[in-house]
Amino acid sequence: QVQVVESGGGLVQPGGSLRLSCAASGSILSIYSMGWYRQAPGKQRELVAIISRGGITKYADSVKGRFTISRDYAKNMAYLYLQMNDLEPEDTAVYFCNVVRLDSFGFWGQGTQVTVSS
């Protein structure tokens, strides 16, 4: 089992920045990849950014050059971050952290709301 908790969402003006955090605990040695997804009202959940076990990153075209995914490890914990710069109203969504194990089983956090509005 892997427990996933996100934090760091909020209200920000267009052009502003936010940093999302995700803390994963449990069977972290079995983690294959960690990623951020988002879901806007009335839309399907979509991939924002992902980082593999080997450190390879992938971004949605809409966030390239504005968002940066990173990770860190501490004793029995894995941390995932999403630095979001130059935010746009279209970035408004609930952001979810996803952790995938080596056996392809995935775990989701509860989500954190990001609202970009003036």
C-alpha positions as CSV (number, residue, x, y, z in Angstrom):
1,Q,0.0,0.0,0.0
2,V,1.0,3.6,-0.7
3,Q,-0.6,6.5,1.0
4,V,-0.7,9.8,-0.9
5,V,-1.4,13.3,0.4
6,E,-1.3,16.5,-1.7
7,S,-1.0,20.1,-0.4
8,G,-0.3,23.5,-1.7
9,G,-3.3,24.5,-3.8
10,G,-5.0,27.8,-3.5
11,L,-6.2,31.0,-5.3
12,V,-3.6,32.8,-7.4
13,Q,-3.9,35.6,-9.9
14,P,-3.0,35.0,-13.6
15,G,0.8,35.1,-14.1
16,G,1.4,34.0,-10.5
17,S,3.0,30.9,-9.1
18,L,2.2,28.0,-6.8
19,R,4.0,25.0,-5.6
20,L,2.2,21.8,-5.1
21,S,3.5,19.0,-2.8
22,C,2.7,15.4,-2.5
23,A,3.9,13.1,0.3
24,A,3.8,9.3,-0.3
25,S,4.4,6.8,2.4
26,G,4.2,3.1,2.7
27,S,5.8,0.8,0.1
28,I,7.8,3.6,-1.5
29,L,10.6,1.2,-2.6
30,S,8.2,-0.3,-5.1
31,I,7.4,3.1,-6.8
32,Y,7.8,3.0,-10.6
33,S,6.5,6.5,-11.3
34,M,4.9,9.6,-9.7
35,G,2.9,12.1,-11.5
36,W,0.5,15.0,-11.4
37,Y,-2.9,15.0,-13.0
38,R,-5.7,17.6,-13.1
39,Q,-9.4,17.7,-13.6
40,A,-11.3,20.8,-14.5
41,P,-15.1,21.0,-14.1
42,G,-16.9,19.1,-16.8
43,K,-13.6,17.7,-18.2
44,Q,-11.7,14.4,-18.0
45,R,-8.7,14.0,-15.8
46,E,-5.5,14.7,-17.7
47,L,-1.8,14.2,-17.3
48,V,0.1,17.3,-16.3
49,A,3.6,15.9,-15.6
50,I,5.2,12.6,-14.7
51,I,8.6,11.5,-13.5
52,S,9.8,7.9,-13.8
53,R,11.8,5.8,-11.4
54,G,14.8,6.7,-13.5
55,G,14.2,10.4,-13.4
56,I,12.7,10.8,-16.9
57,T,10.1,13.6,-17.0
58,K,7.2,14.2,-19.4
59,Y,4.9,17.2,-19.5
60,A,1.6,18.0,-21.2
61,D,2.2,20.4,-24.0
62,S,0.0,23.0,-22.3
63,V,2.4,23.3,-19.4
64,K,5.8,22.9,-21.0
65,G,8.1,25.7,-20.0
66,R,5.8,26.8,-17.2
67,F,5.6,23.8,-14.8
68,T,8.5,21.8,-13.3
69,I,8.1,18.4,-11.7
70,S,10.6,17.2,-9.1
71,R,10.9,14.6,-6.4
72,D,12.8,13.8,-3.3
73,Y,13.2,10.9,-0.9
74,A,13.6,10.8,2.8
75,K,13.4,8.0,5.3
76,N,10.3,5.9,4.4
77,M,8.8,8.8,2.4
78,A,8.8,10.0,-1.2
79,Y,8.0,13.6,-2.1
80,L,6.7,14.9,-5.3
81,Y,6.5,18.6,-6.2
82,L,5.0,20.7,-9.0
83,Q,6.3,24.2,-9.4
84,M,3.8,26.1,-11.4
85,N,4.8,29.5,-12.9
86,D,3.0,31.9,-15.2
87,L,-0.4,30.4,-14.2
88,E,-3.3,30.9,-16.5
89,P,-7.1,30.7,-15.9
90,E,-7.1,27.5,-17.9
91,D,-4.9,25.9,-15.3
92,T,-7.8,26.0,-12.8
93,A,-8.5,22.5,-11.7
94,V,-8.3,20.0,-9.0
95,Y,-4.7,18.6,-9.0
96,F,-4.1,15.0,-8.1
97,C,-0.9,13.2,-7.2
98,N,-0.6,9.7,-8.6
99,V,1.9,7.0,-7.6
100,V,2.3,3.8,-9.6
101,R,4.0,0.8,-8.3
102,L,6.3,-1.6,-10.2
103,D,3.3,-4.0,-10.4
104,S,1.4,-1.2,-12.2
105,F,-1.0,-0.7,-9.3
106,G,-1.8,3.0,-8.9
107,F,-2.7,5.2,-5.9
108,W,-4.3,8.6,-5.9
109,G,-4.4,11.4,-3.4
110,Q,-7.5,13.3,-2.5
111,G,-6.7,16.3,-4.7
112,T,-5.9,19.9,-4.1
113,Q,-7.8,22.8,-5.7
114,V,-5.9,25.3,-7.8
115,T,-7.9,28.4,-8.9
116,V,-6.3,31.0,-11.2
117,S,-8.5,34.1,-11.2
118,S,-8.2,37.9,-10.9
